[in-house]
């Protein structure tokens, strides 16, 4: 039970808990070895004082040299083990933590990312893990090791003389009590600092993503002023937090050091009264020089540990978010997509209400309707990128909520309105659709999606890097690469969300022809605003305000004179618009 609480408190993996225990163990050994060195010094000084007072012989030089050499060797060996246990093992823990967080994020439902700021997630993966790395390597082993070793030393000192032991050690619990009393202040300060840091990251990311719009509207000065204010605010909050923490840390250090004065005063009083001799006081003064040393670092470390709780909580929040799970086997009988009384809500706002329709295998089913009617939401729910709130969605008779999303998506190829490309070559961006695809297969898919003509104009053809998210390409070119990627995957279900939105009329016609030829026999779900894009569909489902308003073949809906007919007529009228 303690291990689980400890693990969650510091956001450790199972291996991280084991590594921390090793660090604590070797820290205890190091502190006790160092105290053994003090014992050797005390023994040698006792012998020297004895020759002055009792004319006793000096301890054997060979024995003294041997003990010193043994101390040096043991000290080196144990410090080396402590370094490996506290620093060396922690670097693997950081790697493991980042990988495990990435794996966790990969399995979370898409709705989670809609609620979280991407800059905030980036700050967790990088900033929070970095902060915890310092805690794991510099704090936990040293701090808990110092607790244990000091407790052992305190027991030994109490055996020697309880009065001097109390005079020597009373400041330690008082100092740590003061620091623990400042824990809430440190946590609030850390939270405010983290929020300010995220605002700065948001501002920088926003500036980089919208630099063209900022320049086009002559808002550079105004935007930079706002960013300067965020940076200044972050600096002020951080300074106030560090100043407040520093006051508590330094006050605790002063209180603990008062133990030196009280030891001298109590010891002098006991010597004058004849209750102890000088060598016992000398022993305690030697011990004081080392017993406080581990805590000199620990006082600052424990303050950092309090601050790190905010980072640990943010990491744990990702670990504790439920992932989308399901069966590892998906064996549907066909690939009909069936929505049955589906409801869905973003947070508490319901956007789909009792939606039912069927997209049959071998047919093109189009979802149309006004903006905000729920078309894109239906496409994402069909691939279990989000989980529905009510009803069921079946593919080939299998409820997709019972299938692991990664297994399910093997049967899907998707082209959404927001195209995502990687800073790699054209060839590799298309090959992403099918791992291990040959160059010939990639080129065939590119030609089918009408990519070949613009790729041939690039400096290195298919081996040309296209920049971050395809920055070197036009919107239409980026979308055609995304279509080629979907065609290469050759999955039995294809989702096209505004797939031709960025194409001109000529290219749109060519891509539609390629889709008609290459998507034969598949379950195709198309979303489009332009009615001419879906006029060749086998079935049209018209959505309005999150409900199915009408469905049927294009000719049937035109004859019915409903919402679909109204949308077609509006677009025909807009196509005739011209400048006068």
C-alpha angles and dihedrals in degrees: 000000000000091000092053092050090045091048094052094042091059098029092240128164119232090263090047091060090053091048091050091052089053090050092050092049095051092044089056091049092048093049092049092047090052089050087051087059088055089053090053090051090048091050092050093047091048089055092048093049089047092058089054097048107027102020087240117162119263116255113268111281092217091054092047093049090046092052091048092050090047090050092050093049094046091045092051094046095047094044088052091052090046091052092051093047096047103033109016096050093042094063088062088048091056091051091047092048094051092047092047091049090050090049090049092050090048090059098043118105116260090245089071091064091049088062097044129070111239092221088054091052090048090051089053094049094046112018100034094044089048090053092048090048089063091047092050094048104034106024119033101050095040096043100046090038089054091050092055099041092047090050089054092047091046091056090051092049092049089054091053096046125336093201095057091040091058091044089051101044107029091097095059099069091038092052093048091044088057091050094047088051089059093053096102092048091051092048093050091047092050091049092051090047091051092049090051091048091052090051090054091048090049091051094049093046091047091051093051094046095046102034092123093052091046092053094042091057095041091240099132096111095044093046093047090050089056091048090049090054091052091050092047091048091051090050093049093048092047093049092049091049095048092045092052092046090046091055092055094044094050093044089052091048092052092049092050092049090055084077088078091059094045091049092053093046095047092042093050090049091050092048092049090051090049095239096121136017128239095256092062090053088046089054092053092047089053090049091050090059089062107025092067094045097083090048094050086072095032094059091062091038095054090054088053089049091057091050091048091062089082091055092045091051091051091051092046090051089065093045092050097048108106113250126220104260138175148132119327091221125071115183109160124180096237125326106269110147111219124189111197117189092321121187126182136179135191101222100315098335110100112215102170123049123191095325115183128172140124128234104200126214113258093025137096110234116191126203112206136167143112121310111284094023093120104260098132090040090057091051092051092046090051089061093041092243082139128022118239123242097216139013127014139279116207132190114196090343094308120119102235092210087072094055127082106253093230091053091045094050092059085080094049134081115188137192112182131186092253104064117207118201131170132234092259140092125302089248094055094043090056093040088061086082092066123022111227096013114159122243089250092055091049092050092048091054091046091053091048089054092047093247098123096079096058094036090059089059093056117101095249100019112221090358093062115119109234100200131238109337089349094300092164093058133072121250092257092049091050091050093050090053088053090051091049089052090054092047091051092055089058092199121174092240122052125189116195115185110185086327094165098037095113097043126100119238095265096049092041090057092049093049091047089053091050091048092049091054100039100038095056112136094016132111103252124189112188127189119193141152095204108080094207087064093065103029089106093052119122092225136013125205112197115206125196126176091346095308135100104256097179141336139194143092116328092248092050093051092047090052091048091060095217134130095309091053089049092052092048091051093049091053092048090054092048090050089060093053115118141166116266 
